[in-house]
Amino acid sequence: MVDFVGAGPGAEDLITVRGMCLLQEADCIIYAGSLVNPKLLSYARDNCEIYNSALLHLEEVLEIMERMESLGRHTVRLHTGDPSLYGAIREQIDALRARGISYRICPGVSSFCGAAAALEIEYTLPAVSQSVIITRLEGQTPVPEGEKLHLLARHGATMVLFLSSGMTERVQEELLQGGYSTDTPCAIVYKATWQEEKVIRGTVGELCKLAKENQITRTALIVVGDVLGEDYELSKLYDRHFTTGFRKAADS
């Protein structure tokens, strides 16, 4: 059995209880060493085999999984955040299916949730934005033509950019090309929830300068949108004059 486990955004106590239990039970852990907090490995048993996948290619990862399966052992594939976002799990799952190896997926807390907590914001503020676009700037991995950053920026929605903090000059150009103004609030969150967490606030017009001044080139999210500002409307959900399925509106 192979369990794909979301490690959470970084802090070792933000993994799910299920994920922690799976680490404690595992005979083998293959973890994304470039992004996963190594403190999470403290949950492993003393005799657990541990491999850093940052040093391996896909075939080597699969070879370890297949060997463990042949021995009747339990493998945990530990991915950063939630494995559904930029986790490269589909190719592993398809390979496991082809080999007849059983697997499960344990979700985790994504770093974009950790970034929101660090910024103390709500991504979906009434009358400001009711949509969140999670994306990345095209780099070594291409993006579909219709998902170019300047095209997505036309929506003016809250945007969270993964894997783009080393290309802030291009990010800034594309955001402005797409319609965000130079005054649109933005933030860079470095290692959200880690001890080294750093929050840098500014505007889209300052994005590249802020990254350079703070020497941010990786392991950071870029958050863009007016939800980082001060103006919004109160929620209808708790408005005393608004009827819901659980209570009637107040008369006055």
Secondary structure as GFF3:
##gff-version 3
##sequence-region A 1 252
A	DSSP	beta_strand	2	6	.	.	.	ID=ss1
A	DSSP	three_ten_helix	12	14	.	.	.	ID=ss2
A	DSSP	alpha_helix	17	25	.	.	.	ID=ss3
A	DSSP	beta_strand	28	31	.	.	.	ID=ss4
A	DSSP	three_ten_helix	38	43	.	.	.	ID=ss5
A	DSSP	beta_strand	49	52	.	.	.	ID=ss6
A	DSSP	three_ten_helix	53	55	.	.	.	ID=ss7
A	DSSP	alpha_helix	58	70	.	.	.	ID=ss8
A	DSSP	beta_strand	75	79	.	.	.	ID=ss9
A	DSSP	alpha_helix	90	99	.	.	.	ID=ss10
A	DSSP	beta_strand	103	106	.	.	.	ID=ss11
A	DSSP	alpha_helix	111	119	.	.	.	ID=ss12
A	DSSP	beta_strand	132	136	.	.	.	ID=ss13
A	DSSP	three_ten_helix	145	147	.	.	.	ID=ss14
A	DSSP	alpha_helix	149	153	.	.	.	ID=ss15
A	DSSP	beta_strand	158	162	.	.	.	ID=ss16
A	DSSP	alpha_helix	168	178	.	.	.	ID=ss17
A	DSSP	beta_strand	185	190	.	.	.	ID=ss18
A	DSSP	beta_strand	198	203	.	.	.	ID=ss19
A	DSSP	three_ten_helix	204	206	.	.	.	ID=ss20
A	DSSP	alpha_helix	207	213	.	.	.	ID=ss21
A	DSSP	beta_strand	220	224	.	.	.	ID=ss22
A	DSSP	three_ten_helix	226	228	.	.	.	ID=ss23
###
